[in-house]
């Protein structure tokens, strides 16, 4: 995989196709993780990151050690921790609630990002963003359906917490993207997460069936493919053009949830889905640049993408990775 952040010329249509394919892969990855619900979440998380790390190692190795040195070690580590917690919470939640709900709530990151940006950078929240947050909050209430059942099955709240950690990871990713090329961010993300999960994975290990191994392999490969397609997409179009397509993952997840698991949302849940998507898109469009991103803490390369692209192109070898 060629992970260099090289200029490819502007092609909005191709960028949209690639970003939509990326979120189709993200939805498939989520469906596979739900199908593997019998696997301990910590083990699922370890194998997801471990497989993705192995997929990207050859490309990173060709970039050379000098191009993988980072000036932001602790921020890389913090970003990896936040993303790993986000993924872990999602894996815990997706086994107990419909695929659409778990993906949707973990995709509520844009609704949390204004608060994260305010706490981190002390940037004020604009009135239009407050409106987007209220719209999204109304949708969340419709999906979660607050009541005594949440004490018996808090999976919806766990998925929503995944969205909060996703917001933290996204803001950290965009901060890193000011100076760090995509190759470096990805390899540190996958590497740190894999190493940190080794001890807990040994503790959580259990024998797996051949079916579970295939599902886990699919989770890792589709997660890696999602990252690759996102990078490709942002070579052809800007965040402003592509960010509204982040929520295509919700559409794909709804279709897969109905097709594979028989999950059909009721009218209230359908309206809540529309409100969360609308609030999230409005928050992305009206919010600060630090807040552009997508689900699971993976991170889009927003307005800093061009800077990172120039940085990577000047610092990396010209041979194809």
N, C-alpha and C positions, 0 to 999 in steps of 0.2 A: 504493500500500500504506500502510495506517495503522499506523505504527510506534510510536505513543505507548504508553507503558506505563500504560495507563489501567485502572482497576478495572472488571471486567465481571461481578462476582458469582461465587460459587462454583458450579461445575458440573463435578463430577469426571468424569462420563461423557463430556462434551464435551471436557474436557481430555485424556482418554485417547485419544479418537478423533483429536484434532488431533496429539498427539505421535506416535501410531502412523503417521499419514499423513506426518508430518515424516520419520520414519525410513524409510518406504517411498520417499520422494523421495531420501533419502540413498543408499539401495540402488540406485535407478535411476541416480543420478549416478555411482556407483561402477561400475556395469555399462557405462555409456556411456564412461567413461574407459578401461575395459579394452578396449572395442571400438575406441577411438581409440589403441591402443598404438603405432601407427606414427608418431604425432605426438611430437616431443621433449617430455619431461616438463616442462621449463621453459616451453615455449610453452603447453602445456596448463594449467599453473598460472597463467600470466599471463592467459590468456583466461578462465579460471574466475573469477578475482578481478575482472578488468576488466569482464566482463559483469555480475557481481553488483553491482559498484560503480555501474554505469550504471543498473541497475534501481532502486537505492535512493536515487540522487542527488535525484530530484524530491521525494521525501518529506522527505529531510534538508534540502533547500533551503527548503521551506515552514516547517520548524521555526525557521529564522532563525539567523544567525551567532552570536548570543548563546547560544543553546541548544546550540551545537556546540563551544563553548569547553571545553577540558578542563584540569583541574589536575594531570593525571597523564600528561603527554605521553610521558615515557620509558617508563612502564609500558605505555601503549598501543602504543608502538613495539616493546617487548620481546614483548608478547603477539602482535603481528602477525608478528614474526619466527619465534617458536616455532610458531605455527599454520601459517605458510608452509612451514617445514621439514617439519612433520608431513605436510602435503598432498603436498609434493614426494616425500618418501620413499614415501608410499602409491602415488603414480602410477608411481614406478619399480618398485615391487614387484608391483603388480597385473598388469603385463604378462607376468610370468614364473611366477606361481603362481595357483591357482584363486581365483576371486572371493571365495568364502567364507573361505578362509584369510587372504587379505590384509585383508579387512574385520574378521575376528575378531581378528587379531593387532594391528591398529591400534586396535581397540576395547578392548585390554587396559589402557587408561589407568587405570581404577580400581585396578589392581594396582600401578601405579607411584605413584599420587597420595599414599599415606601416606608414602612416602619423600620426595617433593617437599615435602609439608607439614612434615615433620620438619626438613628442611634449611632451608626458608624461614622457618617460624614457630617452630621448635623445639618443636613439639607432639609428645608421645609417641605411640607406636603401641600401641593397646589389644590385649590378647591375642586377642580375637575377630577383629580385623583381620589379625593374623599367621596365624590359621587360614585366613582367606579368601585370603591371599597364597599359602599353601602349596597350597591347592586349585587356584587359578589357575595356579600354576607347573607343577603336574602336568599340567594341560591343555595348557599351552604346549609342554611337552616332547613330548606326544603329537602335536601339530600339526607342530612343527618337525622331529621325528624326527632328533635330533642324529647326525651321522655325517660321513664324508668328503664326501658330496654337498653339504654346506653350503659347502665351499670352492669348488665349481664353480658353485653357484647359491645365493648368499646372500640371495635375495629374501625368504625368511621372516624372516631376521634384520633386514633392512631394514624390513619391515612392522612388526616388533616395536619397532624404533627409532622408527617413526612413532608408536606407542602411547606411548612415553616422552615425546616432544615434545608429544603431545596432552595428556598429564598436566600438563606445565608450562604449556601454554596455558590449560588449564581452570582451574588454580589462579589464574593471573593474571586470567582473565576474572571469576572469582568475587570476587577482590579488587577489581577495578574496579567490579563491580556494587554494592559498598557505597555508592558515591556517584555512579556514572555510569549514566544511563538507557540502555536497549538501543539506541536510535537512534544515540547517540554512539559506543558501543562498536563497533557494526557498521560505521558509516561510516568510522571510523578504521582498523578492521581491513582493510576492503576497499581504502580509499584508500592506506594505507601499503604494503600488499602489492602493489598495482598499480604504484605509483610505483617501489618498490624493484626490481621485476622488469623495468621497461622496458629498462635497459641490457643485462641478460643475455638478454632476449627478442630484442633486435636481433641479438645474436651468434648465438642459436640459431634464428633465423628460417629457415624453408624453405617453399616453395610447398605449399599444401594443396589436396587434392581437394574437390569439392563435398560428398562424403560426410563427410569429416573436419570441414569447416566446420559441417555440421549436427550432428555429434556434439559438437563443442566448444560450440556454442550451447546444446545440451541440457544439457551439464555445468554451464555457468554458470547457466542458468535454474533447473535443479533444485537447485543449491546455494543460490541465493537463496531459492527457495521453501521449502527446508528451514528456513532461518533464520526466515523469516516465520511458518511454522506453529509453530515452537517458541515464539516470542514470543506468538502467539495462545493456545497451549495453557497457558502459565503465567499467563495472565490469568484462567483458570478453575479451576486446581488448583495445589496446592503441589508442591514438589520431592519431598517424601516420598511423595506419591501417584503421581507421574509417573516418577520415576527408574527403578523396576524395568522400565519399558517401553523403556528405552534399547536393550536388546539385541534388540528386535524387528527392528533392522536386520540382525542376523545371520540370522534366519529368512528375511527377504526376500532377502538376498544369496544364501543357499543355494538358494532357489527359482530366482532369476534365473540363478545360475551353472549350475544343472542344465538349465534351459530354453534358455538362449542359448549356453552354451559346453560343455555336456555334462559338467560336472564333478560327479562323484558321490563323496562322501567315503566312505572305508572305515570299518570298525567302530571302529578305534582313533581316527581323526580325528573321528568322530561323538562318541565319548566325551570326547575332548579338548575339543570344542566345548561340550559340556554343562558340563564342569568349569570352563572359562574363564568362561562366562556365570554359573555359580553363584558362583564366586569373586568376579567383578566385582560382582554384585548384592549379595553379602554385604558386600563392602568398602564399597560405597556406603551401605548401610544402617547399618553399624557404625562407619564412619569419621567424620572431622571434616567439618563443613559445607563447608569449602573444597574438598572433593573431589567434589561432585556435578557431573556433567557428561556429555558424550557424545562420540561419535567425531569425529575430524578436527579437534580443537581448537576447535570452534565455541563450546562453553560454554553450559551452562544457567544460568539465573538462580535460584540456590538460595534459602536462607533470606534472603539479602539482596535478593531480588526485590521483596518488599513495600516495603522501604526505597527501592530505586531507583524503584519505581512511584510512590510518594508524591513523591519528588524530581522525577520527570519531569512528573507531573501538575501540580505547583505551578509549575514553571519554564517549561513549554512553552505556546504559544498554544493556545487552546481550539478553534480551527478545525480541522476534520478534515484530516489530512495526506494 
